[in-house]
């Protein structure tokens, strides 16, 4: 999954729900804008996100990222879902904030299609159990 050149719109700085998250969650949010495909979908395994967004910050752990992705889900910035045991995310307001001139079809599962059912970790109502541990 290649990083893309994206614009961060100034309205992102005005989003009170997003700005109420921790600094780490905010940095992750900006990273996700660049990781997301043209439909706003991305792989959401904490170890993957840690490696891609925080590669040069060894003090950031997959557990930190699991907490931050949970914050972003709780404030509505992302929606997390599992398909075939893999965790994905998408940004519900993607089309509002990004204009894609020549979109490529997503290679990731559609968030509106059938999802895995599963238990959720008590640390965050939005991060599936074992997400941080399995990553």
Buried (B, 14 or more C-beta within 10 A) or exposed (E): EEEBEBEEBEEBEEBEEBEEBEEBBBBBBEBBBBBBBBBBBBBBBBBBBBEBBBEEEEEBBBBBBBBBBBBBBBBEBBBBBBBEEEBBBBBEBBEEBBEBEEEEEBEBBBBEEEBEEEEBBEBBEBBBEEBBEEB
